[in-house]
Amino acid sequence: MTVGSRPLWALTSINDESLSDSTPDAFTFDYVDISNVTEGHISKNLENYAVRDAPSRARRIARPDDVIISTVRTYLKAIARVGETDSPTVYSTGFAVLRPDRNLVDPRYISYVLSSTHVMDEILAMSVGVSYPAIQASVLHRMRVPYCPRDTQDAIATYLDRETAQIDAVLAKMDLLSEALRDRARNIQTRAVFGLASGERQSAVDAHSPLSGIPSYWERTKFGYDFTESAERNRENPPGPLLSISEYRGVELNTRTEGQQASLDVSKYRVVRPGQLAANMMWLNHGGLGVSSLTGYISPDYKAFWISDRFEPRYVHHLFRSSRYINYFAAIATGVRPNAQRVTKTVLDATPVPLPPLAEQVRIADQLDEATTQVDAMLAKVADLKALLLERRAALITDVVTGKKELA
């Protein structure tokens, strides 16, 4: 198969539509940000906004079969073909919206071409900026991309639809397996940190009684009595790497900004030390608490707390990441947007906390360290397999659209 090339401007138009300035303030829509696009798919879990509350970037309009491609943070390789939607959808201005000329190009084909390693590497090479690499839409539109006759495009797209669907099905099963492993770990974690017997039914959790069912000889305290906020901020050089709080693993390196940290203004960032509890106040209902084992700096939106000597830090880590506390924080969080609900410091200070004997805390922590280490190992294996499949998917697309692989 012979493959030539053509500039994108000859095959597509770009950024044809935007949200009108006359759109009523009460008009609501689902918003697609760059973080909502991974592995060639647009997430179904989108935030819904009214125009009056929407981010300023929420402006682009895309139609079914348009291709959205990120022009900022291009290393994320956020690209996807737009499908039918059940409700109005608006896209970030961080995307370029390419509308294929259907007389010249199959929308499925151009989507595969743009997601190929060959094209994505060129986009990265043409991006400008170290901390926030971006490519101008006009530069993107002048790029030459692989091109072949219309009938061959259809054959390529049909072949890749079939082959990538098989890979995507396996990837989806891996995601379900990972979620099942996390749920299993959360269940073990929750029973242990609240002293619940194996097989004992967990009572419903509400905002007034998160400690129901704990052993009668355990003491009870409140967050504000045993957790003191650290006011330490970074004043000169970073004390270590930039850290974040992930949904499952807790405090870890912020790999999303790897290579960008040298250019960050960290003068307002908070410092977290080993043994301190870090808290993302807008993410507590997703496991946004964790005890750090590293020295580093965290977002100004986070808080860091010293833990009193009445608590074993490892017990605290498992306690606040249990499903019971996640549900509790979801019940007391406030805010208009579901994915940005905040727990205030005052409310957090009033949060009831169980206080088992210190020796029992150590025993529970030892038990959970072992259990979660096993789950971590299984999750790592699943992640490695997923990475290999994604590499195979990308290589297949690249080989087919560049003509290196003949269609079966």
VEXDREN-2710 file (C-alpha; in Angstrom, 1 decimal):
% VEXDREN-2710
k/r/px/py/pz
1/MET/0.0/0.0/0.0
2/THR/1.4/3.4/-1.1
3/VAL/0.8/6.2/1.3
4/GLY/1.4/9.9/0.4
5/SER/0.9/13.0/2.5
6/ARG/-1.3/16.1/2.5
7/PRO/-1.5/19.2/4.8
8/LEU/-4.3/19.1/7.4
9/TRP/-5.7/22.3/6.0
10/ALA/-6.5/20.5/2.7
11/LEU/-8.5/17.8/4.6
12/THR/-10.1/19.6/7.5
13/SER/-11.4/22.9/8.7
14/ILE/-10.4/24.1/12.2
15/ASN/-12.3/25.6/15.1
16/ASP/-15.4/26.4/13.1
17/GLU/-17.8/27.0/16.0
18/SER/-17.7/28.5/19.5
19/LEU/-20.2/29.1/22.2
20/SER/-21.9/32.4/21.4
21/ASP/-21.6/35.4/23.7
22/SER/-25.4/35.7/23.5
23/THR/-25.9/32.3/25.1
24/PRO/-28.2/32.6/28.1
25/ASP/-26.5/32.4/31.5
26/ALA/-28.8/29.6/32.5
27/PHE/-27.9/27.3/29.6
28/THR/-26.3/24.1/30.8
29/PHE/-23.8/21.8/29.1
30/ASP/-21.3/19.0/29.8
31/TYR/-17.7/20.3/29.7
32/VAL/-14.8/18.4/28.2
33/ASP/-11.4/19.4/29.5
34/ILE/-8.1/17.9/28.4
35/SER/-8.0/15.7/31.4
36/ASN/-11.3/14.1/30.2
37/VAL/-9.6/12.6/27.1
38/THR/-7.4/9.5/27.4
39/GLU/-6.5/6.6/25.1
40/GLY/-8.6/8.0/22.3
41/HIS/-11.8/8.2/24.3
42/ILE/-13.8/11.0/25.9
43/SER/-14.8/10.3/29.5
44/LYS/-18.5/9.9/30.3
45/ASN/-18.0/11.4/33.7
46/LEU/-18.1/15.0/32.8
47/GLU/-18.9/18.1/34.9
48/ASN/-22.1/19.9/34.0
49/TYR/-22.1/23.7/34.1
50/ALA/-24.4/26.6/33.5
51/VAL/-22.8/29.3/31.3
52/ARG/-22.6/31.7/34.3
53/ASP/-20.5/29.2/36.3
54/ALA/-18.4/27.7/33.5
55/PRO/-14.6/28.0/33.2
56/SER/-13.6/30.7/30.7
57/ARG/-12.0/28.0/28.5
58/ALA/-15.4/26.4/27.9
59/ARG/-15.9/27.8/24.4
60/ARG/-15.3/25.2/21.6
61/ILE/-18.2/23.5/19.9
62/ALA/-17.6/20.1/18.2
63/ARG/-20.0/18.0/16.2
64/PRO/-20.2/14.2/15.8
65/ASP/-17.2/12.9/13.8
66/ASP/-15.1/16.1/14.5
67/VAL/-11.7/15.3/15.9
68/ILE/-10.5/17.1/19.0
69/ILE/-6.8/17.3/19.7
70/SER/-5.0/19.1/22.5
71/THR/-2.9/22.0/21.5
72/VAL/-1.6/22.6/25.1
73/ARG/0.1/20.1/27.3
74/THR/0.7/18.2/24.1
75/TYR/2.6/15.5/26.0
76/LEU/-0.7/14.2/27.2
77/LYS/-1.6/13.2/23.7
78/ALA/-5.3/14.0/24.3
79/ILE/-7.1/13.2/21.0
80/ALA/-10.4/11.7/20.2
81/ARG/-13.2/11.5/17.6
82/VAL/-16.4/13.0/18.9
83/GLY/-19.4/10.8/19.1
84/GLU/-23.1/11.4/19.6
85/THR/-23.9/13.0/23.0
86/ASP/-27.1/12.9/25.0
87/SER/-26.8/16.5/26.2
88/PRO/-25.1/19.7/24.9
89/THR/-21.4/19.5/25.2
90/VAL/-18.7/22.3/25.1
91/TYR/-15.0/21.7/24.8
92/SER/-12.0/23.6/26.2
93/THR/-10.2/26.1/24.0
94/GLY/-7.1/23.9/24.8
95/PHE/-8.4/21.7/22.0
96/ALA/-8.3/22.3/18.3
97/VAL/-11.5/21.0/16.7
98/LEU/-10.8/19.5/13.2
99/ARG/-13.8/19.0/11.0
100/PRO/-13.1/16.5/8.2
101/ASP/-14.0/17.2/4.6
102/ARG/-16.0/14.1/4.0
103/ASN/-15.4/14.2/0.2
104/LEU/-11.7/13.8/0.9
105/VAL/-11.3/12.0/4.2
106/ASP/-13.1/9.4/6.4
107/PRO/-13.4/10.9/9.9
108/ARG/-12.4/7.6/11.4
109/TYR/-9.3/7.5/9.2
110/ILE/-8.1/11.0/10.1
111/SER/-8.7/10.3/13.8
112/TYR/-6.4/7.3/13.6
113/VAL/-3.8/9.2/11.6
114/LEU/-3.7/12.0/14.2
115/SER/-3.3/9.5/17.1
116/SER/-0.5/7.6/15.4
117/THR/2.9/7.8/17.0
118/HIS/4.3/9.2/13.8
119/VAL/2.1/12.3/13.9
120/MET/2.1/12.7/17.7
121/ASP/5.9/12.8/17.8
122/GLU/5.9/15.5/15.2
123/ILE/3.3/17.6/17.2
124/LEU/5.5/17.2/20.3
125/ALA/8.6/18.3/18.4
126/MET/6.8/21.4/17.1
127/SER/5.4/22.3/20.5
128/VAL/6.9/25.4/22.3
129/GLY/7.6/25.7/26.0
130/VAL/9.1/23.5/28.7
131/SER/6.7/23.8/31.5
132/TYR/3.5/24.0/29.4
133/PRO/4.3/22.8/25.9
134/ALA/1.8/24.0/23.3
135/ILE/1.4/24.2/19.6
136/GLN/-0.5/26.9/17.8
137/ALA/-3.6/25.8/16.0
138/SER/-2.4/27.4/12.7
139/VAL/0.9/25.4/13.0
140/LEU/-1.0/22.2/13.6
141/HIS/-3.2/22.9/10.7
142/ARG/-0.2/23.3/8.3
143/MET/1.2/19.9/9.3
144/ARG/1.4/17.2/6.6
145/VAL/-0.1/13.9/7.6
146/PRO/-0.3/10.4/5.9
147/TYR/-2.9/10.3/3.2
148/CYS/-4.3/7.7/0.8
149/PRO/-7.3/7.3/-1.5
150/ARG/-10.8/7.4/0.0
151/ASP/-11.6/3.8/-0.6
152/THR/-8.3/2.7/1.1
153/GLN/-9.1/5.0/4.0
154/ASP/-12.4/3.2/4.5
155/ALA/-10.6/-0.2/4.5
156/ILE/-8.0/1.1/7.0
157/ALA/-10.6/2.6/9.3
158/THR/-12.7/-0.6/9.3
159/TYR/-9.7/-2.8/10.0
160/LEU/-8.5/-0.6/12.8
161/ASP/-12.0/-0.3/14.3
162/ARG/-12.1/-4.1/14.5
163/GLU/-8.5/-4.5/15.9
164/THR/-8.5/-1.7/18.4
165/ALA/-12.0/-2.7/19.6
166/GLN/-10.5/-6.0/20.7
167/ILE/-7.7/-4.3/22.5
168/ASP/-10.0/-1.8/24.1
169/ALA/-12.2/-4.6/25.4
170/VAL/-9.2/-6.1/27.2
171/LEU/-8.2/-2.7/28.5
172/ALA/-11.8/-2.2/29.9
173/LYS/-11.6/-5.6/31.6
174/MET/-8.3/-4.6/33.2
175/ASP/-9.9/-1.3/34.5
176/LEU/-12.7/-3.4/36.0
177/LEU/-10.1/-5.7/37.6
178/SER/-8.2/-2.8/39.1
179/GLU/-11.4/-1.3/40.5
180/ALA/-12.3/-4.6/42.0
181/LEU/-8.9/-4.9/43.7
182/ARG/-9.3/-1.4/45.1
183/ASP/-12.8/-2.2/46.4
184/ARG/-11.5/-5.3/48.0
185/ALA/-8.7/-3.4/49.7
186/ARG/-11.1/-0.7/50.9
187/ASN/-13.4/-3.2/52.4
188/ILE/-10.5/-4.9/54.3
189/GLN/-9.2/-1.4/55.3
190/THR/-12.6/-0.2/56.6
191/ARG/-13.3/-3.2/58.8
192/ALA/-9.8/-3.1/60.3
193/VAL/-9.6/0.6/61.2
194/PHE/-13.0/0.6/62.8
195/GLY/-12.5/-2.7/64.7
196/LEU/-15.3/-4.4/62.9
197/ALA/-15.4/-8.2/63.1
198/SER/-15.1/-10.3/59.9
199/GLY/-18.6/-10.8/58.4
200/GLU/-20.1/-8.1/60.7
201/ARG/-22.6/-6.0/58.8
202/GLN/-21.5/-2.4/58.5
203/SER/-24.1/0.1/59.6
204/ALA/-25.0/3.0/57.4
205/VAL/-22.7/6.0/57.7
206/ASP/-24.2/9.5/58.2
207/ALA/-22.8/12.9/58.9
208/HIS/-23.6/12.5/62.6
209/SER/-22.3/9.0/63.4
210/PRO/-19.2/8.0/61.4
211/LEU/-17.9/6.0/64.4
212/SER/-20.9/3.6/64.8
213/GLY/-20.0/0.1/65.7
214/ILE/-16.5/0.7/67.0
215/PRO/-15.4/-1.3/70.1
216/SER/-16.7/0.1/73.3
217/TYR/-13.2/0.3/74.9
218/TRP/-11.8/2.6/72.1
219/GLU/-11.7/6.3/72.9
220/ARG/-13.2/8.9/70.7
221/THR/-11.6/12.2/69.8
222/LYS/-12.0/15.0/67.2
223/PHE/-9.7/15.8/64.3
224/GLY/-8.9/19.3/65.7
225/TYR/-7.7/17.9/69.0
226/ASP/-5.0/15.6/67.5
227/PHE/-4.1/17.1/64.1
228/THR/-2.4/20.5/64.1
229/GLU/-2.0/22.4/60.8
230/SER/1.5/23.1/59.7
231/ALA/2.1/26.6/58.4
232/GLU/5.4/25.8/56.8
233/ARG/5.7/27.1/53.2
234/ASN/8.5/26.9/50.7
235/ARG/10.4/30.2/50.9
236/GLU/13.5/29.5/48.8
237/ASN/14.4/26.3/46.9
238/PRO/12.0/23.3/46.7
239/PRO/12.7/21.0/49.7
240/GLY/12.1/18.0/47.5
241/PRO/9.8/16.9/44.7
242/LEU/6.3/18.1/44.0
243/LEU/3.8/15.7/45.6
244/SER/0.2/14.9/45.0
245/ILE/-2.5/12.7/46.6
246/SER/-3.8/9.9/44.4
247/GLU/-7.0/8.1/44.9
248/TYR/-5.5/4.8/46.0
249/ARG/-1.8/5.1/46.7
250/GLY/-1.8/8.2/48.8
251/VAL/1.0/10.8/48.8
252/GLU/3.3/10.2/45.8
253/LEU/5.4/12.0/43.2
254/ASN/3.3/14.2/40.9
255/THR/4.3/12.6/37.6
256/ARG/2.0/14.9/35.6
257/THR/4.3/17.8/36.1
258/GLU/7.6/15.8/35.8
259/GLY/10.1/17.9/33.9
260/GLN/8.2/21.2/34.7
261/GLN/9.1/21.7/38.3
262/ALA/12.1/23.9/37.7
263/SER/9.9/26.5/36.2
264/LEU/7.2/26.4/38.9
265/ASP/6.8/29.4/41.3
266/VAL/6.6/27.4/44.5
267/SER/6.9/30.4/46.9
268/LYS/3.2/29.8/47.9
269/TYR/3.4/26.0/48.0
270/ARG/3.1/24.2/51.3
271/VAL/5.9/21.9/52.6
272/VAL/5.0/18.4/53.8
273/ARG/7.4/16.3/55.9
274/PRO/7.5/12.5/56.5
275/GLY/4.9/11.5/59.0
276/GLN/2.6/14.5/58.3
277/LEU/-0.9/14.1/57.1
278/ALA/-1.5/15.9/53.7
279/ALA/-5.1/16.8/52.8
280/ASN/-6.6/18.0/49.5
281/MET/-9.6/19.8/50.9
282/MET/-11.5/19.6/47.6
283/TRP/-11.0/15.9/47.3
284/LEU/-11.5/14.4/50.7
285/ASN/-14.5/12.5/49.4
286/HIS/-12.2/10.7/46.9
287/GLY/-9.5/9.6/49.3
288/GLY/-7.7/13.0/49.3
289/LEU/-5.9/12.4/52.6
290/GLY/-2.7/10.5/53.2
291/VAL/0.4/10.4/55.4
292/SER/3.5/11.3/53.6
293/SER/6.7/9.3/53.7
294/LEU/8.6/11.9/51.7
295/THR/9.7/15.5/52.1
296/GLY/8.4/17.7/49.3
297/TYR/6.0/20.5/48.5
298/ILE/2.3/20.4/47.8
299/SER/-0.3/22.6/46.2
300/PRO/-1.3/25.8/48.0
301/ASP/-4.8/24.3/48.0
302/TYR/-3.6/21.4/50.2
303/LYS/-3.0/21.4/53.9
304/ALA/-0.4/19.6/56.0
305/PHE/-1.0/18.5/59.6
306/TRP/1.2/17.3/62.4
307/ILE/-0.2/14.1/64.0
308/SER/-0.2/13.9/67.8
309/ASP/1.8/11.1/69.5
310/ARG/-1.5/9.4/70.5
311/PHE/-1.7/8.1/66.9
312/GLU/0.3/5.7/64.8
313/PRO/0.7/7.6/61.5
314/ARG/0.3/4.4/59.4
315/TYR/-3.1/3.8/61.2
316/VAL/-4.1/7.4/60.4
317/HIS/-3.2/6.9/56.8
318/HIS/-5.5/3.8/56.4
319/LEU/-8.2/5.3/58.6
320/PHE/-8.9/8.4/56.5
321/ARG/-8.6/6.6/53.3
322/SER/-11.3/4.0/54.3
323/SER/-14.6/3.9/52.5
324/ARG/-16.4/5.0/55.6
325/TYR/-14.5/8.3/55.8
326/ILE/-14.8/8.8/52.1
327/ASN/-18.6/8.5/52.4
328/TYR/-18.6/10.7/55.5
329/PHE/-16.7/13.5/53.8
330/ALA/-19.0/13.2/50.8
331/ALA/-22.0/13.8/53.1
332/ILE/-20.5/16.9/54.7
333/ALA/-18.8/18.5/51.7
334/THR/-20.3/21.6/50.3
335/GLY/-20.1/23.2/46.8
336/VAL/-22.1/23.7/43.6
337/ARG/-20.0/21.4/41.4
338/PRO/-20.0/17.6/42.3
339/ASN/-16.3/17.3/41.5
340/ALA/-15.2/20.3/43.4
341/GLN/-16.9/20.1/46.8
342/ARG/-14.9/21.3/49.7
343/VAL/-14.6/20.4/53.4
344/THR/-13.7/23.5/55.4
345/LYS/-11.0/23.4/58.1
346/THR/-13.6/24.2/60.7
347/VAL/-15.8/21.2/59.7
348/LEU/-12.7/19.0/59.4
349/ASP/-11.6/19.9/62.9
350/ALA/-15.0/18.8/64.3
351/THR/-14.8/15.4/62.5
352/PRO/-15.1/12.5/65.0
353/VAL/-12.1/10.2/65.0
354/PRO/-11.7/6.8/66.7
355/LEU/-8.7/6.4/69.1
356/PRO/-7.8/2.8/69.7
357/PRO/-5.0/1.9/72.1
358/LEU/-1.7/2.7/70.5
359/ALA/-0.6/-1.0/70.4
360/GLU/-3.8/-1.9/68.6
361/GLN/-3.2/0.8/66.1
362/VAL/0.2/-0.6/65.3
363/ARG/-1.3/-4.1/65.0
364/ILE/-4.0/-2.9/62.6
365/ALA/-1.4/-0.9/60.6
366/ASP/0.9/-3.9/60.2
367/GLN/-2.1/-6.0/59.0
368/LEU/-3.1/-3.4/56.5
369/ASP/0.4/-2.6/55.3
370/GLU/0.7/-6.3/54.3
371/ALA/-2.7/-6.4/52.7
372/THR/-2.3/-3.2/50.7
373/THR/1.2/-4.2/49.6
374/GLN/-0.2/-7.3/48.0
375/VAL/-2.9/-5.3/46.3
376/ASP/-0.3/-2.8/45.1
377/ALA/1.7/-5.6/43.6
378/MET/-1.3/-6.9/41.7
379/LEU/-2.3/-3.4/40.5
380/ALA/1.3/-2.8/39.3
381/LYS/1.1/-6.0/37.2
382/VAL/-2.2/-4.9/35.7
383/ALA/-0.8/-1.5/35.0
384/ASP/2.3/-3.0/33.3
385/LEU/0.1/-5.2/31.1
386/LYS/-2.1/-2.3/30.3
387/ALA/0.9/-0.2/29.2
388/LEU/2.1/-3.0/26.9
389/LEU/-1.4/-3.2/25.3
390/LEU/-1.5/0.6/24.8
391/GLU/2.0/0.4/23.1
392/ARG/0.7/-2.4/20.9
393/ARG/-2.4/-0.4/20.0
394/ALA/-0.3/2.7/19.1
395/ALA/2.2/0.7/17.1
396/LEU/-0.6/-1.0/15.2
397/ILE/-2.3/2.3/14.3
398/THR/1.1/3.8/13.2
399/ASP/2.1/0.8/11.1
400/VAL/-1.2/0.7/9.3
401/VAL/-1.7/4.4/8.5
402/THR/1.9/4.8/7.3
403/GLY/1.7/1.7/5.1
404/LYS/4.2/-0.4/7.0
405/LYS/1.6/-3.1/7.6
406/GLU/-0.6/-4.5/5.0
407/LEU/-4.3/-5.1/5.8
408/ALA/-5.2/-8.7/6.5
END
